[in-house]
């Protein structure tokens, strides 16, 4: 019992007898107080960069310096990227050409759009016929106007057959976008709707609206269809519209309820909503 009582009082005795008082220097305390004051003062200071608003002004993409581009709110790495594009012989012919710069944000493009000293879209030069010198002034003007009407005919690009070179002929589509469009088409097995280009990584609404008038889809019979009942787990998972959990559910349903015989059978899937199923149906073969 005496030993137990001694053990119970040991912590108290240790604190009272053996432990030393904490070191509290008045000078150190003052130093710490001053440091805390400075930290709080700096934290309370407003960030000048955050409060300052960008002053927009008219500028030419082909001649503006890096400093001018940065002052318009363009991140420095993008301004350098624009300068590198120009130094390698690149030229901006229309406002939409700015979207050819890789990773240029659409929100920033919309803010800069009114200040870019370039036409909205690239205009094709019309060559006046050599025999116009034999015409009167009015006849020559009418001839040029007629040629302009012919030039305005839009050359449509079939999104299921065009290669990356053809896609690059569209305003705003550079090498990266062109490769992504072709790669995504290969993953899908072909496009069955022009609107599917909106799903391409990095495709903004403004860029899609800009190129949509030049796109067409003539034939969807060449789409590579996926045999839903015969495809392996890996083959199903490779399709952009089918995730890992959906692939597992497809195999579970086949093992419990049998094969998918028709399109309506796909609506048995609980992990895929009806809109996604409708997008997927053109790619499925139920044989």
SERO-4910 file (N, C-alpha, C, O; in steps of 0.05 Angstrom, whole numbers):
BEGIN
 pado doro    nc1    nc2    nc3   cac1   cac2   cac3    cc1    cc2    cc3    oc1    oc2    oc3
  Unk    A     16    -24      0      0      0      0     17     25      0     12     44    -15
  Unk    A     38     27     17     55     51     16     67     55    -12     69     78    -22
  Unk    A     75     33    -25     86     35    -52     66     46    -72     73     63    -89
  Unk    A     41     37    -71     20     46    -89     15     76    -84     13     91   -103
  Unk    A     14     84    -59      9    113    -52     32    129    -63     28    151    -74
  Unk    A     57    119    -61     80    134    -71     79    137   -101     84    159   -111
  Unk    A     71    116   -115     69    118   -144     47    137   -153     50    151   -173
  Unk    A     25    139   -138      4    157   -145     13    186   -142      4    203   -157
  Unk    A     30    191   -122     38    219   -117     64    226   -132     72    249   -131
  Unk    A     76    207   -145    101    212   -159     99    235   -180    116    253   -179
  Unk    A     79    235   -198     77    258   -217     76    285   -204     88    304   -213
  Unk    A     60    287   -182     58    312   -168     85    321   -156     92    344   -158
  Unk    A     98    302   -144    125    308   -132    145    316   -153    162    333   -149
  Unk    A    143    302   -176    162    309   -198    158    338   -208    177    352   -212
  Unk    A    132    345   -211    126    373   -221    135    394   -200    144    415   -207
  Unk    A    132    387   -174    137    407   -154    167    409   -147    177    430   -140
  Unk    A    182    387   -149    209    386   -140    230    386   -163    249    402   -163
  Unk    A    225    368   -182    246    363   -202    243    381   -226    264    389   -238
  Unk    A    219    388   -234    216    404   -259    224    432   -254    221    443   -232
  Unk    A    235    446   -275    243    474   -273    222    491   -285    206    483   -301
  Unk    A    221    516   -277    202    535   -287    208    541   -316    231    542   -324
  Unk    A    187    546   -332    192    552   -361    207    578   -364    204    597   -349
  Unk    A    223    578   -385    240    601   -391    222    623   -404    211    618   -425
  Unk    A    220    646   -391    204    668   -402    220    693   -401    220    707   -381
  Unk    A    234    699   -422    250    723   -424    232    746   -434    218    743   -453
  Unk    A    234    769   -421    218    792   -429    226    801   -457    209    810   -473
  Unk    A    252    800   -463    262    809   -489    251    791   -511    242    801   -532
  Unk    A    252    764   -506    242    746   -526    212    750   -530    202    748   -552
  Unk    A    198    755   -508    169    759   -511    163    784   -528    145    783   -545
  Unk    A    178    806   -523    174    829   -540    180    824   -569    166    833   -587
  Unk    A    201    808   -575    209    801   -602    186    785   -616    179    790   -639
  Unk    A    176    765   -601    154    749   -612    129    766   -617    116    763   -638
  Unk    A    123    785   -599    100    802   -603    103    819   -628     84    824   -643
  Unk    A    128    830   -633    133    846   -656    130    830   -682    120    840   -702
  Unk    A    140    805   -682    138    788   -705    108    782   -712    100    782   -735
  Unk    A     93    776   -691     65    770   -695     51    795   -707     34    792   -724
  Unk    A     58    819   -697     46    843   -707     53    847   -737     35    855   -752
  Unk    A     78    842   -744     86    845   -772     71    826   -790     63    833   -812
  Unk    A     69    801   -781     55    781   -797     25    789   -801     15    787   -823
  Unk    A     12    797   -780    -16    806   -782    -19    830   -800    -38    832   -815
  Unk    A      1    849   -798     -1    873   -815      2    866   -844    -12    877   -861
  Unk    A     21    848   -851     25    840   -879      0    825   -889     -8    828   -912
  Unk    A    -12    808   -872    -36    794   -880    -59    812   -886    -76    807   -903
  Unk    A    -60    835   -871    -82    853   -875    -79    871   -899    -98    884   -908
  Unk    A    -54    873   -910    -50    890   -933    -64    879   -957    -63    855   -962
  Unk    A    -78    896   -972    -92    886   -996    -72    879  -1018    -51    892  -1021
  Unk    A    -78    859  -1033    -61    851  -1056    -66    870  -1079    -87    870  -1091
  Unk    A    -45    886  -1085    -49    906  -1106    -55    894  -1133    -71    905  -1148
  Unk    A    -42    871  -1138    -47    858  -1164    -76    849  -1167    -87    850  -1189
  Unk    A    -87    839  -1144   -114    828  -1145   -134    851  -1148   -154    848  -1162
  Unk    A   -128    874  -1135   -147    896  -1136   -146    912  -1162   -165    924  -1170
  Unk    A   -122    912  -1174   -119    927  -1199   -134    913  -1222   -133    889  -1225
  Unk    A   -149    929  -1237   -164    919  -1259   -148    921  -1285   -132    940  -1288
  Unk    A   -152    903  -1303   -138    903  -1329   -149    926  -1345   -173    929  -1349
  Unk    A   -132    942  -1356   -139    964  -1374   -137    954  -1402   -115    952  -1413
  Unk    A   -160    948  -1415   -160    938  -1442   -155    960  -1462   -163    983  -1458
  Unk    A   -142    953  -1484   -137    972  -1506   -135    957  -1532   -131    933  -1532
  Unk    A   -139    971  -1554   -137    958  -1580   -109    950  -1586    -90    964  -1580
  Unk    A   -106    926  -1597    -79    915  -1602    -79    897  -1626    -99    885  -1634
  Unk    A    -55    895  -1639    -52    878  -1662    -37    853  -1653    -14    854  -1643
  Unk    A    -49    830  -1658    -36    805  -1650    -10    800  -1663      7    785  -1653
  Unk    A     -6    812  -1686     19    807  -1702     42    825  -1693     65    820  -1702
  Unk    A     37    845  -1677     59    863  -1670     60    870  -1640     80    881  -1632
  Unk    A     40    863  -1625     40    869  -1596     63    855  -1582     69    832  -1588
  Unk    A     77    869  -1565    100    857  -1550     89    839  -1527     66    840  -1521
  Unk    A    108    824  -1516    101    806  -1494     90    823  -1471     70    815  -1458
  Unk    A    103    846  -1465     94    863  -1443     66    873  -1447     50    874  -1428
  Unk    A     60    881  -1472     33    891  -1478     12    868  -1475    -10    873  -1464
  Unk    A     19    845  -1483      0    822  -1481     -5    816  -1452    -27    810  -1444
  Unk    A     16    816  -1435     13    810  -1407     -4    832  -1393    -20    825  -1376
  Unk    A      0    857  -1402    -16    878  -1390    -46    876  -1396    -62    889  -1383
  Unk    A    -53    860  -1417    -81    856  -1424    -93    833  -1408   -116    825  -1413
  Unk    A    -78    821  -1390    -88    800  -1374    -81    772  -1384    -89    752  -1373
  Unk    A    -65    771  -1406    -56    745  -1416    -33    734  -1399    -13    749  -1395
  Unk    A    -35    710  -1389    -13    699  -1373     14    700  -1389     14    697  -1413
  Unk    A     35    703  -1374     61    707  -1388     69    684  -1405     81    687  -1426
  Unk    A     63    659  -1396     71    636  -1412     56    635  -1438     66    626  -1458
  Unk    A     31    645  -1439     16    646  -1464     26    668  -1482     26    665  -1506
  Unk    A     34    691  -1469     45    713  -1485     71    704  -1498     76    711  -1522
  Unk    A     87    689  -1484    112    678  -1496    105    658  -1518    119    657  -1538
  Unk    A     84    642  -1514     76    623  -1534     67    637  -1560     73    627  -1582
  Unk    A     53    659  -1557     44    675  -1580     68    686  -1595     69    686  -1619
  Unk    A     87    697  -1579    111    708  -1591    128    687  -1606    138    692  -1628
  Unk    A    129    663  -1594    144    641  -1607    130    633  -1634    143    627  -1653
  Unk    A    103    633  -1633     88    627  -1657     94    647  -1680     97    639  -1703
  Unk    A     96    673  -1672    102    693  -1692    131    691  -1702    136    695  -1726
  Unk    A    149    686  -1684    177    685  -1691    184    662  -1710    203    662  -1725
  Unk    A    166    641  -1710    170    618  -1728    156    622  -1755    153    603  -1770
  Unk    A    146    646  -1760    133    652  -1785    102    651  -1784     89    656  -1804
  Unk    A     91    646  -1760     62    645  -1758     50    673  -1759     63    693  -1752
  Unk    A     26    675  -1770     13    701  -1773    -16    698  -1766    -29    678  -1773
  Unk    A    -27    718  -1753    -55    719  -1746    -70    735  -1768    -65    758  -1773
  Unk    A    -90    722  -1780   -105    734  -1801   -133    743  -1792   -145    761  -1803
  Unk    A   -143    730  -1771   -169    736  -1761   -169    733  -1730   -151    721  -1719
  Unk    A   -189    744  -1717   -191    743  -1688   -191    714  -1678   -179    708  -1658
  Unk    A   -205    697  -1693   -208    669  -1684   -182    654  -1685   -179    633  -1673
  Unk    A   -162    665  -1699   -136    651  -1700   -122    650  -1673   -104    634  -1669
  Unk    A   -131    668  -1655   -119    667  -1628   -124    641  -1614   -109    632  -1597
  Unk    A   -147    628  -1621   -154    602  -1608   -136    580  -1618   -137    558  -1607
  Unk    A   -119    585  -1638   -100    565  -1647    -77    561  -1627    -64    541  -1627
  Unk    A    -74    581  -1610    -53    580  -1589    -62    559  -1569    -83    561  -1557
  Unk    A    -45    539  -1564    -52    517  -1547    -59    526  -1519    -44    542  -1507
  Unk    A    -81    516  -1508    -90    521  -1481    -99    550  -1476   -101    559  -1453
  Unk    A   -105    565  -1498   -114    593  -1493   -143    592  -1483   -160    580  -1497
  Unk    A   -149    603  -1460   -176    600  -1448   -197    615  -1464   -192    638  -1472
  Unk    A   -220    603  -1467   -242    615  -1482   -252    640  -1468   -260    660  -1481
  Unk    A   -253    639  -1441   -263    662  -1426   -246    687  -1431   -257    709  -1433
  Unk    A   -220    684  -1431   -202    706  -1437   -205    716  -1465   -204    740  -1471
  Unk    A   -208    697  -1484   -212    704  -1512   -237    722  -1515   -236    742  -1531
  Unk    A   -259    716  -1502   -283    731  -1504   -279    760  -1493   -290    779  -1504
  Unk    A   -262    763  -1473   -257    790  -1462   -240    806  -1481   -244    830  -1484
  Unk    A   -221    793  -1495   -203    807  -1513   -215    812  -1540   -205    829  -1555
  Unk    A   -236    798  -1547   -247    798  -1574   -253    826  -1585   -245    832  -1608
  Unk    A   -265    844  -1570   -271    871  -1581   -247    888  -1586   -248    908  -1600
  Unk    A   -223    880  -1575   -200    897  -1577   -179    887  -1597   -158    900  -1601
  Unk    A   -184    864  -1609   -165    853  -1628   -169    867  -1655   -191    866  -1666
  Unk    A   -148    879  -1665   -149    894  -1690   -146    875  -1714   -127    878  -1730
  Unk    A   -165    857  -1717   -165    838  -1739   -194    833  -1746   -212    837  -1730
  Unk    A   -199    823  -1771   -227    817  -1778   -237    792  -1762   -221    777  -1752
  Unk    A   -264    790  -1761   -275    767  -1746   -267    741  -1758   -259    723  -1743
  Unk    A   -268    738  -1784   -260    714  -1798   -242    722  -1822   -243    744  -1832
  Unk    A   -225    703  -1829   -206    708  -1851   -221    712  -1877   -238    695  -1884
  Unk    A   -215    732  -1892   -228    737  -1917   -210    729  -1940   -186    734  -1940
  Unk    A   -222    716  -1959   -206    707  -1982   -204    729  -2002   -224    743  -2008
  Unk    A   -180    733  -2013   -176    754  -2033   -188    745  -2060   -186    722  -2068
  Unk    A   -201    764  -2072   -214    759  -2098   -197    772  -2120   -193    796  -2119
  Unk    A   -189    756  -2139   -172    766  -2160   -190    777  -2183   -207    763  -2193
  Unk    A   -185    802  -2190   -201    814  -2212   -191    802  -2238   -167    800  -2243
  Unk    A   -209    794  -2256   -202    782  -2281   -184    800  -2297   -187    824  -2297
  Unk    A   -165    788  -2311   -145    804  -2326   -158    819  -2349   -148    840  -2358
  Unk    A   -181    809  -2358   -194    823  -2381   -213    845  -2371   -228    856  -2387
  Unk    A   -211    852  -2346   -229    873  -2336   -222    900  -2347   -239    919  -2347
  Unk    A   -197    904  -2357   -190    929  -2369   -205    934  -2395   -206    957  -2404
  Unk    A   -218    914  -2407   -234    917  -2430   -263    924  -2424   -278    931  -2442
  Unk    A   -269    924  -2398   -297    930  -2390   -299    959  -2380   -279    972  -2375
  Unk    A   -323    967  -2377   -328    993  -2364   -324    990  -2334   -322    967  -2324
  Unk    A   -324   1012  -2320   -320   1011  -2291   -343    995  -2278   -338    979  -2260
  Unk    A   -368   1000  -2287   -391    986  -2274   -390    956  -2280   -396    940  -2263
  Unk    A   -382    949  -2304   -380    921  -2312   -359    906  -2295   -363    884  -2286
  Unk    A   -336    920  -2291   -315    908  -2275   -324    903  -2246   -318    883  -2235
  Unk    A   -338    923  -2235   -348    920  -2208   -367    897  -2206   -366    881  -2187
  Unk    A   -385    894  -2226   -405    872  -2226   -391    845  -2228   -399    826  -2216
  Unk    A   -369    844  -2244   -354    819  -2248   -341    811  -2222   -341    787  -2215
  Unk    A   -329    830  -2207   -317    824  -2182   -337    815  -2162   -333    796  -2147
  Unk    A   -361    828  -2161   -382    820  -2143   -391    792  -2149   -396    776  -2130
  Unk    A   -393    785  -2174   -401    757  -2182   -380    737  -2173   -387    716  -2163
  Unk    A   -354    744  -2176   -333    726  -2167   -333    723  -2136   -328    702  -2126
  Unk    A   -340    745  -2122   -341    743  -2093   -363    724  -2084   -360    709  -2065
  Unk    A   -386    724  -2099   -407    706  -2092   -398    677  -2096   -405    659  -2080
  Unk    A   -383    672  -2117   -373    645  -2122   -353    637  -2100   -353    614  -2091
  Unk    A   -336    656  -2092   -316    650  -2072   -329    644  -2045   -317    629  -2028
  Unk    A   -353    655  -2040   -366    651  -2014   -378    624  -2011   -388    617  -1989
  Unk    A   -378    607  -2032   -387    580  -2029   -370    565  -2008   -345    564  -2010
  Unk    A   -383    554  -1989   -369    541  -1967   -361    513  -1975   -377    497  -1985
  Unk    A   -335    507  -1971   -325    480  -1976   -329    464  -1950   -316    469  -1930
  Unk    A   -347    444  -1951   -354    429  -1928   -335    406  -1924   -325    394  -1943
  Unk    A   -330    400  -1899   -311    378  -1891   -327    356  -1878   -342    361  -1859
  Unk    A   -325    332  -1888   -338    309  -1876   -322    300  -1852   -299    292  -1855
  Unk    A   -334    301  -1829   -319    295  -1804   -312    266  -1801   -295    259  -1784
  Unk    A   -324    248  -1817   -317    220  -1815   -296    211  -1834   -285    189  -1832
  Unk    A   -289    228  -1854   -269    220  -1873   -245    239  -1874   -224    232  -1885
  Unk    A   -248    263  -1864   -227    283  -1865   -203    275  -1848   -206    263  -1827
  Unk    A   -179    281  -1858   -155    277  -1842   -148    302  -1827   -162    322  -1829
  Unk    A   -127    301  -1811   -119    323  -1795   -112    348  -1811   -116    371  -1802
  Unk    A   -101    344  -1835    -94    366  -1853   -119    382  -1861   -118    407  -1861
  Unk    A   -140    368  -1867   -165    382  -1875   -177    397  -1851   -186    420  -1854
  Unk    A   -176    385  -1828   -187    399  -1804   -170    424  -1798   -182    444  -1788
  Unk    A   -145    423  -1803   -128    447  -1798   -135    470  -1816   -127    493  -1811
  Unk    A   -148    465  -1838   -156    487  -1856   -179    503  -1845   -185    525  -1855
  Unk    A   -191    494  -1823   -213    509  -1810   -201    530  -1792   -181    525  -1779
  Unk    A   -213    553  -1792   -203    575  -1776   -206    568  -1746   -228    560  -1737
  Unk    A   -184    570  -1731   -184    564  -1703   -176    536  -1696   -172    530  -1673
  Unk    A   -172    519  -1716   -163    491  -1712   -134    489  -1719   -126    491  -1743
  Unk    A   -118    483  -1699    -89    479  -1704    -83    449  -1704   -101    432  -1705
  Unk    A    -57    443  -1702    -49    415  -1704    -60    399  -1680    -68    376  -1684
  Unk    A    -59    410  -1656    -69    396  -1632    -98    389  -1634   -106    366  -1629
  Unk    A   -114    409  -1641   -143    404  -1643   -149    383  -1665   -165    365  -1662
  Unk    A   -135    385  -1688   -139    367  -1710   -133    338  -1702   -148    320  -1709
  Unk    A   -111    334  -1687   -103    307  -1678   -124    297  -1659   -131    273  -1659
  Unk    A   -134    314  -1641   -154    305  -1622   -180    296  -1635   -192    276  -1628
  Unk    A   -188    311  -1655   -213    305  -1669   -211    278  -1683   -229    261  -1681
  Unk    A   -188    273  -1696   -184    247  -1710   -181    225  -1690   -191    203  -1694
  Unk    A   -166    229  -1668   -162    208  -1648   -189    201  -1634   -194    177  -1629
  Unk    A   -205    221  -1628   -231    215  -1615   -249    200  -1634   -264    182  -1625
  Unk    A   -248    206  -1659   -264    192  -1679   -256    162  -1680   -273    145  -1683
  Unk    A   -230    157  -1678   -220    130  -1678   -229    115  -1653   -237     92  -1655
  Unk    A   -229    128  -1630   -238    115  -1605   -268    109  -1606   -276     87  -1597
  Unk    A   -283    127  -1617   -312    122  -1619   -319    101  -1639   -338     85  -1635
  Unk    A   -304    100  -1661   -311     82  -1683   -323     98  -1705   -333     86  -1725
  Unk    A   -322    124  -1703   -334    142  -1723   -355    160  -1710   -366    154  -1689
  Unk    A   -360    183  -1723   -380    202  -1713   -407    196  -1725   -410    190  -1748
  Unk    A   -428    197  -1708   -455    195  -1719   -471    221  -1716   -494    223  -1724
  Unk    A   -457    242  -1705   -469    268  -1703   -447    289  -1702   -426    285  -1690
  Unk    A   -452    312  -1715   -433    334  -1715   -429    345  -1687   -407    354  -1680
  Unk    A   -450    344  -1671   -449    354  -1644   -428    339  -1626   -420    348  -1605
  Unk    A   -421    315  -1635   -401    299  -1619   -374    313  -1618   -357    307  -1601
  Unk    A   -369    332  -1637   -343    346  -1636   -341    363  -1611   -319    371  -1603
  Unk    A   -364    370  -1598   -364    385  -1573   -350    368  -1551   -341    380  -1531
  Unk    A   -350    342  -1554   -338    324  -1534   -308    322  -1536   -295    312  -1518
  Unk    A   -296    333  -1558   -268    332  -1561   -255    349  -1540   -263    371  -1535
  Unk    A   -234    339  -1528   -220    353  -1506   -211    381  -1515   -197    383  -1535
  Unk    A   -219    401  -1500   -211    429  -1506   -229    444  -1525   -225    468  -1529
  Unk    A   -249    430  -1537   -267    444  -1556   -286    462  -1540   -302    453  -1525
  Unk    A   -283    488  -1545   -300    508  -1532   -325    513  -1549   -326    506  -1573
  Unk    A   -345    524  -1536   -370    530  -1551   -366    550  -1573   -377    547  -1595
  Unk    A   -350    570  -1568   -345    590  -1589   -330    579  -1613   -336    585  -1636
  Unk    A   -310    561  -1607   -296    549  -1629   -314    530  -1645   -312    530  -1670
  Unk    A   -331    515  -1631   -349    497  -1646   -368    513  -1663   -373    506  -1686
  Unk    A   -379    535  -1652   -398    551  -1668   -384    563  -1692   -396    568  -1713
  Unk    A   -358    569  -1690   -342    580  -1712   -338    561  -1735   -339    569  -1758
  Unk    A   -334    535  -1728   -328    516  -1749   -352    500  -1758   -351    487  -1779
  Unk    A   -374    501  -1743   -397    484  -1750   -408    488  -1778   -415    469  -1791
  Unk    A   -409    513  -1789   -419    517  -1816   -403    502  -1838   -412    499  -1860
  Unk    A   -378    495  -1831   -361    482  -1851   -360    452  -1848   -344    438  -1861
  Unk    A   -377    441  -1830   -376    412  -1825   -401    398  -1836   -422    410  -1838
  Unk    A   -397    373  -1845   -419    357  -1854   -414    328  -1847   -392    320  -1840
  Unk    A   -435    312  -1848   -434    283  -1842   -451    269  -1862   -475    267  -1859
  Unk    A   -437    258  -1883   -452    247  -1905   -460    218  -1900   -482    210  -1908
  Unk    A   -443    202  -1888   -447    174  -1886   -440    163  -1858   -417    166  -1850
  Unk    A   -459    151  -1845   -453    139  -1818   -453    109  -1820   -450     95  -1799
  Unk    A   -456     98  -1844   -456     69  -1846   -428     57  -1842   -425     33  -1838
  Unk    A   -408     73  -1842   -380     63  -1839   -372     62  -1809   -350     55  -1803
  Unk    A   -390     69  -1791   -384     68  -1762   -377     39  -1754   -392     20  -1761
  Unk    A   -356     36  -1739   -348     10  -1729   -365      3  -1704   -364     17  -1684
  Unk    A   -381    -18  -1707   -399    -25  -1685   -387    -45  -1667   -371    -62  -1675
  Unk    A   -395    -43  -1642   -384    -59  -1620   -403    -82  -1615   -426    -77  -1607
  Unk    A   -394   -108  -1618   -412   -131  -1612   -416   -133  -1582   -400   -145  -1568
  Unk    A   -438   -123  -1572   -443   -121  -1544   -443   -148  -1530   -435   -150  -1506
  Unk    A   -451   -169  -1544   -453   -196  -1532   -427   -212  -1535   -423   -232  -1520
  Unk    A   -409   -204  -1553   -385   -219  -1558   -359   -205  -1549   -338   -217  -1547
  Unk    A   -361   -178  -1545   -337   -163  -1539   -326   -170  -1512   -341   -178  -1493
  Unk    A   -300   -169  -1509   -287   -174  -1484   -290   -150  -1465   -298   -129  -1473
  Unk    A   -283   -154  -1440   -284   -133  -1420   -267   -109  -1429   -275    -86  -1426
  Unk    A   -243   -115  -1439   -225    -94  -1448   -236    -79  -1471   -233    -54  -1473
  Unk    A   -248    -92  -1490   -259    -79  -1514   -282    -60  -1506   -284    -38  -1517
  Unk    A   -300    -69  -1488   -322    -52  -1479   -311    -27  -1464   -320     -5  -1469
  Unk    A   -292    -32  -1447   -281    -11  -1431   -266     10  -1448   -264     34  -1440
  Unk    A   -256      2  -1471   -241     21  -1489   -259     42  -1501   -249     62  -1511
  Unk    A   -286     37  -1502   -304     56  -1515   -308     80  -1496   -312     77  -1472
  Unk    A   -306    105  -1507   -308    129  -1490   -334    131  -1474   -335    145  -1454
  Unk    A   -356    118  -1484   -382    121  -1471   -387    100  -1449   -407    101  -1436
  Unk    A   -368     81  -1446   -372     59  -1427   -350     60  -1406   -326     57  -1413
  Unk    A   -357     63  -1381   -338     64  -1359   -333     37  -1347   -345     17  -1356
  Unk    A   -316     36  -1327   -309     10  -1314   -334     -2  -1301   -339    -26  -1304
  Unk    A   -349     14  -1285   -372      3  -1271   -394     -6  -1290   -407    -27  -1286
  Unk    A   -398      9  -1312   -418      1  -1332   -410    -25  -1346   -427    -41  -1352
  Unk    A   -384    -28  -1351   -374    -53  -1363   -380    -77  -1345   -389    -98  -1355
  Unk    A   -375    -74  -1319   -381    -96  -1301   -411   -102  -1300   -419   -125  -1299
  Unk    A   -427    -81  -1301   -456    -85  -1300   -466   -100  -1325   -483   -117  -1324
  Unk    A   -455    -93  -1348   -462   -106  -1373   -456   -136  -1371   -473   -153  -1379
  Unk    A   -433   -143  -1361   -426   -172  -1359   -444   -186  -1338   -451   -209  -1341
  Unk    A   -451   -172  -1316   -468   -183  -1295   -496   -189  -1306   -508   -210  -1301
  Unk    A   -507   -170  -1322   -533   -174  -1333   -533   -196  -1354   -552   -212  -1355
  Unk    A   -512   -198  -1369   -511   -220  -1389   -510   -247  -1375   -522   -266  -1384
  Unk    A   -496   -249  -1353   -494   -274  -1339   -520   -282  -1324   -525   -305  -1321
  Unk    A   -536   -262  -1316   -560   -268  -1302   -585   -269  -1320   -602   -287  -1317
  Unk    A   -586   -251  -1339   -611   -249  -1355   -607   -257  -1385   -626   -257  -1400
  Unk    A   -583   -263  -1392   -578   -270  -1420   -569   -247  -1437   -564   -225  -1427
  Unk    A   -566   -252  -1463   -555   -232  -1481   -573   -208  -1485   -597   -209  -1479
  Unk    A   -561   -186  -1495   -576   -163  -1503   -586   -168  -1531   -570   -168  -1550
  Unk    A   -612   -171  -1535   -623   -178  -1561   -630   -154  -1578   -629   -155  -1602
  Unk    A   -638   -133  -1565   -647   -109  -1580   -639    -84  -1564   -630    -85  -1542
  Unk    A   -644    -60  -1577   -635    -35  -1565   -649    -30  -1538   -636    -20  -1520
  Unk    A   -674    -39  -1536   -689    -34  -1511   -676    -48  -1487   -680    -40  -1464
  Unk    A   -662    -70  -1492   -650    -85  -1470   -628    -69  -1456   -622    -74  -1433
  Unk    A   -617    -49  -1470   -596    -33  -1457   -606    -16  -1434   -591     -8  -1417
  Unk    A   -633    -11  -1435   -644      6  -1414   -647     -9  -1387   -656      1  -1367
  Unk    A   -638    -35  -1387   -637    -50  -1362   -613    -41  -1345   -611    -47  -1321
  Unk    A   -595    -26  -1357   -571    -16  -1343   -579      6  -1324   -592     25  -1332
  Unk    A   -572      3  -1299   -579     23  -1279   -557     44  -1275   -562     65  -1264
  Unk    A   -533     37  -1284   -510     55  -1281   -505     73  -1305   -484     86  -1307
  Unk    A   -524     73  -1324   -521     89  -1348   -548    103  -1353   -568     89  -1356
  Unk    A   -548    129  -1355   -574    143  -1358   -583    140  -1387   -568    132  -1405
  Unk    A   -608    147  -1392   -621    142  -1418   -608    158  -1440   -606    149  -1463
  Unk    A   -599    183  -1434   -587    199  -1455   -560    187  -1464   -554    187  -1488
  Unk    A   -545    176  -1445   -519    163  -1453   -524    138  -1469   -510    131  -1487
  Unk    A   -545    123  -1461   -552     98  -1475   -559    105  -1504   -551     90  -1523
  Unk    A   -574    126  -1509   -582    134  -1536   -557    142  -1552   -556    137  -1576
  Unk    A   -538    155  -1539   -513    162  -1554   -497    137  -1560   -483    136  -1581
  Unk    A   -499    117  -1543   -483     92  -1547   -496     73  -1568   -481     58  -1581
  Unk    A   -522     73  -1571   -536     54  -1588   -526     52  -1616   -523     30  -1627
  Unk    A   -519     75  -1630   -509     73  -1657   -483     57  -1659   -475     49  -1681
  Unk    A   -469     52  -1637   -444     38  -1638   -446      8  -1629   -426     -6  -1626
  Unk    A   -471     -1  -1625   -474    -28  -1615   -486    -47  -1636   -503    -40  -1651
  Unk    A   -475    -71  -1636   -485    -93  -1653   -496   -114  -1635   -482   -125  -1618
  Unk    A   -522   -121  -1638   -536   -139  -1620   -537   -168  -1631   -551   -185  -1620
  Unk    A   -522   -173  -1652   -522   -201  -1663   -508   -220  -1644   -506   -244  -1649
***
